[in-house]
Amino acid sequence: MSLPFLPGFSFNTSLGKTNFHKPHYLDNYCGMPLEVGMWKPGIGGDKRPCFQWTSPPYSHIPKSSNCLGNSSLPRWIAFDKQVLSFDGYFQESVTEHKEGQFRIRKVKLYFFLEDDTLMVVEPRIRNTGLCQGVIVKRHRIHKPEPCSHLYYTAEDFNLGTEIDIYGRVYKICDCDSFTSSFYKNIGIILKRPVPFTSIPFEKKIMQEKDGRKKRPENVELMSSMQFFTRDPFVLRFYCYWDDRENMFGDVRQFVMNYFLSDDTIELIEVLPQNSGRDKIPWFLKRSKVPKKPETMRNVGATAKHSVLNVLGESGWTSRYLMDPLEVGRTYDDFYLDSDIRIGSSLNVYNRRIIVHSMDNFTKDYYRKKYGISTDSLKKHIDLYKQKYCHLPPYNGFGSEEDSAGNCLTLHPETLRSNDAIQFFVHDRRALDSNLLRFEACLMSSFAPDTQRKFIVLYFRTNDTFKIFEVKVNNSGYIGGTFAYRQRIPKPNQPRFKCELSRYYGKEDLYIGSVIVYSGHSFVLTMADEYALSYMERNCNEVCMCLCVCVCAW
């Protein structure tokens, strides 16, 4: 029985309350009004009427079904880099098109088990005219109405089902072997694969691709055989051009590449520093070089085939015929690999190029094919004396590599280093941290310092160190971080030098080695189990003394 709504019979539930703020529910994102406070409470922190907050559920997958077989690990480690891959398609409507009123487009759906995110990718096909690639970026996707408060989970995917993603329906047809075995392990039975429907648009692309005009039948077979058998092989020669007889001439150095696939030659000029010349990609682009260059010929004079017009002027665009007799064709004598030797002179369009050396592959090629042992030509003039670039002393601004990069080129360029590659190769993967820990003691003539214990951490991602001091009661030392994470330079290096500093690396870490940091010498006395097992697994990356110490340990 409810009390009448009269003065004295109603109760004020907000009596004594001081917080009446209203949470932020609506927002404008990229010009679109969105509701962002779906899970937020009501005014003043009270419960919203007719609303019960529940966290969005994740996939109900036992953690023991992962590849690690350990159910105590968190989800983002247990299912790290495990992705379910599905093959499907969606139907796109096309208006006023002769091929039909719709188009079938194949896609791949990737479901990431670590965080229940989904990504949709359409494989790229050349010459389709469509914007292909990533259709839906990786994120958690809501289900359509009336279940828009829920997200897609692994239980929602099966062969033959349809997934509605932002108004577009994707039909799942097949999956890979890992996905099928994964569902089998968790007790979900997948249906039979569904065949793809006919795709007239893809058939049209394949017909156009297969229906292209093929090469003429009278193409030289020997050149094709030479191309397929010698395509990846290139002979490299080092040569020079002495142009000092002309005004402002100079001795210029070149690298000549001879391509065995089609007997073509290219010349690349090697410019010394501060030469005053503009750097161009090629001094001579890849082409056949005639031994006796003549004046420029008309267009088509050097073509391989002669074309006959059999219908006269009225049908000059309708039908042609190849001339089997090749009347009027000119034959030129081009440079071949048998014409090039060390010390030989090549007439490259009235420029006298002298070959003085070649690489090891070219030497082996001439020794096996022609039985010639080649030696470098002794030059009577010092043409290519290597000049060492002395760097100015490091001024303390930025890193040493960055300061050195400003001295190598006139326009500062970004340094090309292997730091990014090293980071991705040696980054943390699940339980493999690539972090080596060593116990060290301090070498000192002061007796109390010899009793201090330290932990040296070595990070493989960027070759940095971090040193901790073990806290000991009543020792007089605070303990904790002794040196922040940084690269440690090796000792006995001049403070102001003209070369880059040398730093400690993985080859300097073994039991008994000494690490010098800011005048303090640390002796590595012990390593943890992970460091020892890491050294045993990667014995090819460390020195021999390290392997001996590991085996002795």
C-alpha positions in Angstrom: 0.0 0.0 0.0 1.5 3.3 -1.1 1.2 6.5 0.9 -0.9 9.4 -0.5 1.0 12.1 -2.3 0.5 14.8 0.3 2.8 17.1 2.3 4.5 15.2 5.0 4.0 11.8 3.4 6.8 12.1 0.8 10.5 11.6 1.4 13.3 13.5 -0.3 16.0 10.9 -1.3 18.5 13.7 -2.2 18.5 15.1 1.4 22.2 15.8 2.4 23.5 15.0 -1.1 26.0 17.5 -2.6 26.9 15.9 -5.9 24.4 16.6 -8.7 26.7 16.7 -11.7 25.5 15.2 -15.0 27.9 12.7 -16.8 28.9 13.3 -20.4 26.7 11.2 -22.6 26.9 12.7 -26.1 29.9 13.7 -28.2 30.7 14.8 -31.7 33.3 12.6 -33.5 34.3 13.4 -37.0 31.2 15.4 -37.6 28.9 12.6 -36.4 26.9 12.7 -33.1 27.6 9.7 -31.0 26.5 8.4 -27.6 29.7 7.8 -25.5 28.1 7.5 -22.0 26.3 4.2 -22.5 27.9 2.6 -19.4 28.0 5.7 -17.3 25.7 6.3 -14.2 22.9 8.8 -14.0 22.8 12.3 -12.4 24.9 12.5 -9.3 26.2 9.0 -9.6 22.7 7.3 -9.1 21.6 4.4 -11.1 19.8 5.1 -14.3 16.2 4.0 -14.3 15.5 0.8 -16.2 19.2 0.3 -16.8 21.5 -2.3 -15.3 25.2 -2.0 -16.1 26.9 -5.1 -17.3 30.4 -5.3 -18.8 30.5 -6.5 -22.5 31.2 -10.2 -22.5 34.3 -11.7 -24.1 34.6 -15.0 -25.9 34.1 -18.0 -23.5 37.2 -19.9 -24.5 39.1 -21.9 -21.9 42.7 -20.7 -21.6 43.9 -24.3 -21.6 43.1 -24.5 -25.3 45.9 -22.2 -26.3 49.3 -23.3 -27.6 50.9 -22.8 -24.2 48.6 -25.1 -22.3 48.6 -22.9 -19.2 45.3 -21.6 -17.9 46.8 -19.3 -15.3 48.1 -16.8 -17.8 46.2 -13.7 -18.6 44.2 -13.5 -21.8 46.5 -11.2 -23.7 49.4 -13.6 -23.2 47.5 -16.9 -23.5 46.2 -16.0 -26.9 49.0 -13.8 -28.1 49.3 -13.8 -31.9 46.6 -16.3 -32.4 44.2 -15.3 -35.1 41.1 -17.0 -36.6 41.0 -16.6 -40.4 37.7 -16.9 -42.3 37.1 -16.6 -46.1 33.9 -15.0 -47.1 32.2 -12.5 -49.4 29.7 -9.7 -49.5 27.3 -8.6 -52.2 27.6 -5.0 -53.5 24.8 -3.5 -55.5 25.7 -1.9 -58.9 23.3 0.3 -60.7 23.0 0.5 -64.4 25.8 -1.9 -65.3 25.8 -4.4 -68.2 27.3 -7.2 -66.0 24.3 -7.2 -63.6 22.8 -5.5 -60.7 25.2 -6.7 -58.0 28.9 -7.6 -57.6 30.4 -10.3 -55.4 33.6 -9.3 -53.6 35.7 -11.8 -51.7 37.1 -10.8 -48.3 39.1 -12.3 -45.4 37.9 -11.9 -41.8 40.6 -12.0 -39.1 39.4 -12.5 -35.5 42.1 -11.8 -32.8 41.6 -14.0 -29.8 43.7 -11.9 -27.4 41.2 -9.0 -27.3 38.2 -10.1 -29.5 38.9 -7.6 -32.2 37.9 -8.1 -35.8 39.4 -6.9 -39.1 38.1 -7.3 -42.6 40.5 -7.3 -45.5 39.8 -7.6 -49.2 42.7 -9.1 -51.2 44.0 -6.8 -53.9 43.5 -7.7 -57.5 45.2 -5.8 -60.2 43.3 -3.7 -62.7 39.9 -4.0 -61.0 39.3 -0.3 -60.5 38.1 -0.9 -56.9 39.4 0.4 -53.6 40.6 -2.8 -52.1 42.6 -3.6 -49.0 41.5 -3.0 -45.4 37.7 -2.5 -45.3 37.2 -2.6 -41.5 40.1 -1.7 -39.3 40.9 -3.9 -36.3 38.6 -3.1 -33.3 35.8 -4.6 -31.3 32.6 -4.5 -33.4 29.1 -4.1 -32.0 26.3 -6.5 -33.1 23.4 -5.0 -34.9 20.1 -4.1 -33.3 18.5 -5.1 -31.0 21.8 -6.5 -29.5 23.9 -3.4 -30.1 25.2 -3.4 -26.5 27.1 -6.7 -27.2 30.2 -7.4 -29.3 31.0 -10.1 -31.7 32.8 -13.1 -30.0 34.4 -16.3 -31.3 31.2 -18.2 -30.7 29.4 -16.0 -33.3 31.4 -17.3 -36.2 30.7 -20.5 -38.1 30.8 -21.6 -41.7 27.6 -20.6 -43.6 26.7 -17.9 -41.1 26.2 -14.2 -42.0 27.8 -11.4 -40.0 26.3 -7.9 -40.1 29.1 -5.3 -39.8 27.9 -1.7 -40.0 25.1 -2.5 -42.3 27.1 -4.7 -44.7 26.4 -8.5 -44.5 29.4 -10.9 -44.9 28.8 -14.5 -45.5 31.4 -16.9 -44.2 32.3 -19.7 -46.6 35.5 -21.4 -45.4 38.4 -21.1 -42.9 42.0 -22.1 -42.5 43.4 -25.3 -40.8 44.3 -23.5 -37.6 40.8 -22.1 -37.2 39.2 -25.5 -37.8 41.5 -27.2 -35.3 40.9 -24.4 -32.7 37.2 -24.8 -32.8 37.6 -28.6 -32.6 39.7 -28.2 -29.4 37.1 -26.0 -27.7 34.2 -28.3 -28.6 32.5 -26.3 -31.4 31.6 -28.2 -34.5 32.0 -26.3 -37.7 29.7 -26.8 -40.6 30.8 -27.8 -44.0 32.5 -25.2 -46.2 30.1 -23.3 -48.4 31.1 -22.9 -52.1 31.5 -19.4 -53.4 28.9 -18.1 -55.7 29.8 -17.3 -59.3 31.7 -14.0 -59.5 31.1 -12.5 -63.0 33.3 -9.5 -62.4 36.3 -11.7 -61.5 35.6 -13.9 -64.5 35.7 -10.9 -66.7 39.1 -9.8 -65.3 40.5 -13.3 -65.8 39.2 -13.4 -69.4 40.7 -10.1 -70.2 44.0 -11.2 -68.6 44.0 -14.5 -70.6 42.8 -12.8 -73.8 45.7 -10.4 -74.1 47.7 -10.5 -77.3 50.6 -12.9 -77.1 54.1 -12.3 -78.5 54.7 -13.0 -82.2 55.6 -16.5 -83.1 58.8 -15.6 -84.9 60.5 -14.2 -81.8 64.1 -15.4 -81.4 64.0 -18.4 -79.2 67.7 -18.1 -78.2 67.1 -14.7 -76.6 64.2 -16.1 -74.6 66.3 -19.1 -73.4 69.2 -16.7 -72.5 66.8 -14.5 -70.5 65.4 -17.4 -68.4 68.7 -19.1 -67.8 70.8 -16.1 -67.0 68.3 -13.6 -65.7 69.7 -13.2 -62.1 73.4 -13.0 -63.1 75.2 -9.7 -63.6 78.9 -9.1 -64.2 80.4 -6.1 -62.5 83.4 -4.2 -63.7 85.3 -1.2 -62.3 86.5 1.2 -64.9 87.4 4.8 -65.5 87.3 7.5 -68.2 90.4 9.8 -68.6 89.0 13.0 -70.0 91.9 15.3 -69.0 92.7 16.1 -72.6 89.6 18.3 -72.9 89.1 21.5 -71.1 88.0 21.1 -67.5 88.3 17.3 -68.0 89.0 14.9 -65.2 89.5 11.2 -64.4 86.0 9.8 -63.7 85.3 6.5 -62.0 82.5 4.2 -63.1 80.9 0.8 -62.2 79.9 -1.1 -65.3 77.2 -3.8 -65.0 76.9 -6.3 -67.7 73.5 -8.2 -67.7 73.9 -11.7 -69.0 70.2 -12.1 -69.6 70.1 -9.8 -72.7 73.7 -8.6 -73.1 73.0 -5.1 -72.0 75.4 -2.6 -70.3 74.8 0.2 -67.8 77.3 2.7 -66.5 77.0 4.2 -63.0 79.3 7.0 -62.0 81.0 6.9 -58.6 81.4 10.4 -57.4 83.9 11.2 -54.6 82.9 13.6 -51.9 82.9 17.3 -52.8 83.4 16.5 -56.5 81.2 19.4 -57.5 79.2 17.2 -59.9 75.5 16.4 -59.7 74.7 12.8 -58.8 72.6 11.1 -61.4 71.2 7.6 -61.3 72.9 6.4 -64.6 75.7 7.8 -66.7 74.5 5.3 -69.4 71.1 3.6 -69.0 70.8 -0.1 -69.5 71.1 -0.8 -73.3 73.1 -2.6 -75.8 76.3 -0.7 -76.6 77.5 -0.9 -80.3 81.2 -1.2 -81.0 81.1 1.4 -83.8 78.5 4.0 -82.8 76.9 5.9 -85.7 74.6 8.8 -86.1 71.1 8.5 -84.7 68.8 6.4 -86.8 65.1 6.8 -87.6 62.4 5.4 -85.5 62.0 1.7 -86.0 65.3 1.2 -87.9 66.6 -0.9 -85.0 63.4 -2.9 -84.4 63.6 -6.7 -84.4 60.8 -7.2 -87.0 59.6 -5.5 -90.1 55.9 -4.9 -90.4 54.1 -5.1 -93.8 50.8 -3.3 -94.5 48.9 -5.7 -96.8 45.8 -3.6 -97.3 47.2 -0.3 -98.4 46.2 3.1 -97.1 42.6 2.2 -96.7 43.3 -0.4 -94.0 46.4 0.8 -92.4 44.9 0.4 -88.9 43.2 -3.0 -89.5 45.7 -5.7 -90.4 49.4 -6.1 -90.5 51.8 -8.9 -91.3 55.3 -9.7 -90.1 58.0 -9.7 -92.8 59.7 -13.2 -92.6 62.5 -12.1 -94.9 63.4 -9.1 -92.7 64.1 -6.9 -95.7 66.0 -3.7 -94.8 67.0 -4.9 -91.3 70.3 -3.6 -90.1 72.7 -5.8 -88.1 74.9 -4.1 -85.5 77.9 -5.5 -83.7 77.4 -5.0 -80.0 79.7 -5.6 -77.1 79.5 -9.1 -75.5 81.1 -10.6 -72.4 83.8 -12.1 -74.6 85.0 -8.6 -75.5 85.5 -7.3 -72.0 88.8 -8.0 -70.2 90.8 -6.3 -67.5 92.8 -3.6 -69.3 90.5 -3.6 -72.4 89.2 -0.3 -73.8 85.5 0.1 -74.7 84.2 2.8 -77.0 81.0 3.8 -75.3 79.6 6.4 -77.7 83.0 8.0 -78.4 84.1 7.8 -74.7 87.2 5.6 -74.0 86.3 3.5 -71.0 89.1 1.4 -69.5 88.4 -1.6 -67.3 90.8 -2.0 -64.4 89.2 -4.6 -62.1 86.1 -6.8 -61.5 84.4 -8.4 -58.6 84.9 -12.0 -57.4 81.8 -13.4 -59.1 82.9 -12.0 -62.5 86.4 -13.5 -62.0 84.9 -16.9 -61.3 82.7 -16.6 -64.4 85.6 -15.8 -66.7 87.7 -18.6 -65.2 84.9 -21.2 -65.6 83.7 -20.2 -69.1 86.9 -18.9 -70.8 89.6 -20.3 -68.6 91.1 -16.8 -68.0 92.6 -15.9 -64.7 92.1 -12.2 -64.2 94.2 -9.8 -62.1 93.6 -6.2 -61.3 95.3 -3.7 -63.6 98.1 -1.8 -62.0 97.3 1.8 -62.6 100.2 4.2 -63.1 98.2 7.1 -61.6 96.5 7.4 -58.3 92.9 7.7 -59.4 90.8 6.4 -56.6 92.7 7.1 -53.5 90.3 6.6 -50.6 90.0 9.7 -48.5 89.0 9.3 -44.9 86.5 11.8 -43.6 87.6 13.2 -40.3 84.6 14.1 -38.2 84.7 17.1 -35.8 84.7 16.3 -32.1 81.3 15.6 -30.5 79.8 18.8 -29.1 77.3 17.2 -26.7 74.1 18.1 -28.6 72.0 15.2 -29.6 73.5 11.7 -30.2 76.9 11.1 -31.7 75.3 9.4 -34.7 73.0 12.4 -35.3 76.0 14.8 -35.2 78.0 12.6 -37.5 75.1 12.5 -40.0 75.2 16.3 -40.3 78.9 16.1 -41.4 78.5 13.5 -44.2 76.1 15.4 -46.5 75.4 19.0 -47.4 71.7 18.5 -46.7 71.1 16.6 -43.4 69.4 13.2 -43.9 67.8 10.7 -41.7 70.3 8.1 -40.5 69.7 4.6 -41.7 70.2 2.3 -38.8 69.2 -1.2 -37.8 67.7 -0.1 -34.5 64.1 -0.7 -35.7 65.0 -4.1 -37.2 66.8 -5.0 -33.9 63.8 -3.9 -31.9 61.3 -6.0 -33.8 63.6 -9.1 -33.9 64.5 -9.0 -30.2 61.3 -7.6 -28.8 59.5 -9.4 -26.0 57.4 -12.3 -27.3 55.1 -13.9 -24.7 57.4 -15.4 -22.0 60.6 -14.7 -24.0 61.7 -11.3 -22.7 65.1 -11.0 -24.3 66.3 -9.4 -21.0 69.5 -10.8 -19.5 70.2 -10.4 -15.8 73.6 -10.7 -14.2 74.8 -10.4 -10.6 77.9 -8.2 -10.2 80.2 -6.9 -7.5 82.3 -3.7 -7.4 86.0 -3.8 -7.9 87.5 -1.2 -5.4 90.4 -0.8 -3.1 87.9 0.4 -0.5 86.9 -2.8 1.5 83.3 -1.8 2.2 82.7 -1.3 -1.6 83.6 -4.9 -2.3 80.7 -6.1 -0.2 78.1 -4.3 -2.3 76.0 -6.4 -4.7 74.5 -5.1 -8.0 72.1 -6.4 -10.6 73.0 -5.6 -14.2 70.2 -5.7 -16.8 71.0 -6.0 -20.5 68.2 -5.2 -23.0 68.6 -6.9 -26.4 66.2 -4.6 -28.1 68.6 -1.6 -28.2 71.8 -2.8 -26.4 71.1 -0.7 -23.3 72.1 -1.4 -19.7 70.4 -0.7 -16.3 72.2 -1.2 -13.0 70.5 -1.8 -9.6 72.1 -2.0 -6.2 70.8 -4.5 -3.8 69.8 -2.8 -0.6 71.6 -4.1 2.5 70.5 -2.9 6.0 73.0 -0.9 8.0 75.5 -0.8 5.1 75.4 3.0 4.7 74.2 2.8 1.1 70.7 3.6 0.0 70.4 1.0 -2.8 68.0 1.0 -5.7 68.7 2.4 -9.2 72.5 2.9 -9.6 72.4 3.7 -13.3 69.4 4.5 -15.5 68.8 2.6 -18.7 71.4 3.8 -21.3 74.2 2.6 -23.5 77.5 2.3 -21.8 80.6 3.3 -23.7 83.8 1.3 -23.4 86.7 2.8 -21.4 90.0 4.1 -22.7 88.4 6.3 -25.4 89.4 9.9 -25.9 86.8 12.4 -24.8 87.1 14.5 -27.9 87.6 12.2 -30.9 86.8 12.1 -34.6 85.1 8.7 -34.7 82.0 7.2 -33.1 82.2 5.8 -29.6 82.3 2.0 -29.0 79.7 0.6 -26.6 79.3 -2.6 -24.7 77.3 -5.3 -26.4 76.2 -8.9 -26.1 79.7 -10.1 -26.9 81.1 -8.4 -23.8 78.8 -10.2 -21.4 80.0 -13.4 -19.7 80.7 -14.6 -16.2 84.0 -13.0 -15.2 83.9 -10.0 -17.6 84.3 -6.4 -16.3 81.9 -3.6 -17.2 83.2 -0.1 -16.5 80.6 2.6 -15.9 81.6 6.2 -14.8 84.8 5.0 -13.3 83.2 2.0 -11.4 84.3 -1.5 -12.5 81.7 -4.2 -12.2 82.6 -7.8 -12.3 79.9 -10.2 -13.5 79.8 -13.0 -11.0 76.6 -14.8 -11.8 73.7 -15.0 -14.3 70.1 -16.1 -13.9 68.7 -19.2 -15.5 67.1 -17.3 -18.4 70.4 -15.6 -19.3 72.3 -18.9 -19.3 69.6 -20.7 -21.4 69.5 -17.7 -23.8 73.3 -18.0 -24.3 73.1 -21.7 -24.9 70.4 -21.2 -27.5 72.2 -18.3 -29.3 75.7 -19.6 -29.0 76.4 -18.3 -32.5 75.9 -14.7 -31.4 78.4 -14.8 -28.5 82.1 -15.3 -28.3 83.8 -18.6 -27.4 84.8 -17.5 -23.9 81.2 -16.9 -23.2 80.2 -20.4 -24.3 83.0 -21.9 -22.2 81.8 -20.0 -19.1 78.2 -21.1 -19.7 79.2 -24.8 -20.0 81.3 -24.5 -16.9 78.5 -22.9 -15.0 
